[in-house]
Amino acid sequence: MAKPESRKAKRAALQGKATPRAAPGAASPEQAPQAPEGSPDGGPAPAMFGSQGAASALTGDAGDENATSPAGGLVDKSGISMDDFTPLGSGACKFIGSLHSYSFSSKHTRERPSVPREPVDRKRLKRDVEPGCSGTGPGPDKGSVQSPPTSSLTATPQKPSQSPSAPPADVTPQPAAEAVQSEQSDASPMSINEVILSASGACKLIDSLHSYCFSSRQSKSQVCCLREQVEKKNGELKALRQRVSRSDSQVRQLQEKLAELRRVSFPYLSSLLTPGHEPARMNPVVEPLSWMLGTWLSDPPGAGTFPTLQPFQYLEEAHISHVGQPMLNFSFSAFHPDTHKPMHRECGFIRLQPDTNKVAFVSAQNTGIVEVEEGEVNGQELCIASHSIARISFAREPHVEQITRKFRLNSEGKLEQTVSMATTTQPLTPHLHVTYKKVTP
Ligand code: HEM
């Protein structure tokens, strides 16, 4: 047994440190009966332990198991010091951990076989006396020794009303509950249970706070990631808008250039032909040839053949129009398919003998040939053959002696032209075949 004076001094030290740190709500007045003035400690017991039984667990029945820490605090041999129960000084987690340690070590201390345990009867006697006023010695009431173990201090789960801040009983850690149940003869199970209950509730609260912190960090990370993606997409959108803007600008420039080219090509004619900006009405005489009207582009490229020539291809634009007169105006312009270099070109007029389907085709070609072809229009097909051919005096040979043409609008709405010719060396033979698609009305 420890010396009384030494124990008294240590208790005084314990009271001086522990009293201000009593956790509010950790013990209700019923759970922690105030130490009477006649307390052997000479002052109130530490309220946070809830009962003198808990305090005696620190002081120890089996001997002086406490020592003074280097810092001057009271240290249990299990390694627990009062500082460990100080939430403000060492943090909530340390505090909770200490509570768990205390619970474990206290239980362990009580179960240590090396420590001689008092007879059950003596412990019961002592416990029965403690609530009265003194925890230092067995009470004289021999009758209480005979009292059953289910006395008022027998370990029972704390009622919620006794501790408003304690969590519900169903959250009591199982080991703690078992310890309480198995230690019914111990002097301090209720206090320990209470502390563990409080600690368990606090741990759950802290765990939920950690979980909230973690999920909050995750959410922030996701928000940052999404924000980066949005910024990246905004950048791409901005680049696309700039490209569209550039394309619009290019289209405007091309339109302006085209308008300028038209003005240059027909500086005065356009204004003369369409003063009121209304197209000329078609002369009814040429109405049977109306299917030829329009601007046409070779599609696919035209194909050239002749017995004396290598097959070749060409691009051609056919422009057939009218200005209200009883005739059509035409121009055919051929280009090299690769270099777009101008090749054959001809222009002229197509006339119809009124009230007949007889057609006269007059053409002047850049090769120095002028020719007249005549024929008939039947539906959407025009077949003509050379009536007269003339040439310049220095035209290259072989000279063309006969020309036949056929125009038709096919089932696909495309214009076709087939040309055959006879030269001074070759009989009438196909020379050209081209299909045009309409590009303007
Ligand atoms: C009705 C209109 C045309 C006539 C009467 C015509 C007549 C001729 C004749 C007589 C020749 C010489 C053949 C030989 O050497 O044996 C020739 C050659 C040729 N024609 Fe045509 N042609 C016409 C339209 C075209 C067209 C639209 C093209 C398209 C680009 C074309 C391209 C050629 C070529 C590449 C040659 C061979 C090279 C040359 O002699 O210049 N011709 N043509």
Residues whose N, C-alpha, C, O or C-beta is under 5 A from the ligand:
A	BS01	HEM	T308 L309 Y314 A334 M343 H344 P398 H399 V400 T423
